[in-house]
């Protein structure tokens, strides 16, 4: 079991890194670090977040989130917009290039899901789903304990 699990994790990791690299190239985004990709993903997930919301989602300080977002703004992958209601608050949006990256990444993830579903019988898929849900809950619990 341990050998198969290690191989699965390694294969999945390698495949996902290739997916991200291909998506970056296709979307026309360049020179992005792993952290910057995470910022783009979080901004895309949250929609029109404030810097505080980004910091909370990434579990980092607001100062770190501000620095990270400012780098994305300088690279042309995000925009900061001052709130009309409270001038102290800035909302962050993605540029069309970053939105294209998110869209392509989502399409690629859907292809992964489809590949896995097509590789398994219905019974195997249900067992796999149950096992993965158990592991996901274990990771959530473990991460909360680390906080």
ABEGO torsion letter per residue (X at the ends): XAAAAAAAAAAAAAAAAAAAAAAAAAAGBBGBBAAAAAAAAAAAAAGBBBAAAAAAAAGBBAAAAAAAAAAAAAAGABBBBBBAABAABBBBBBBAAAAAAAAAAAAAAAAAAAAAAAABBAAAAAAAAAAAAAAAAAAAAAAAAAX
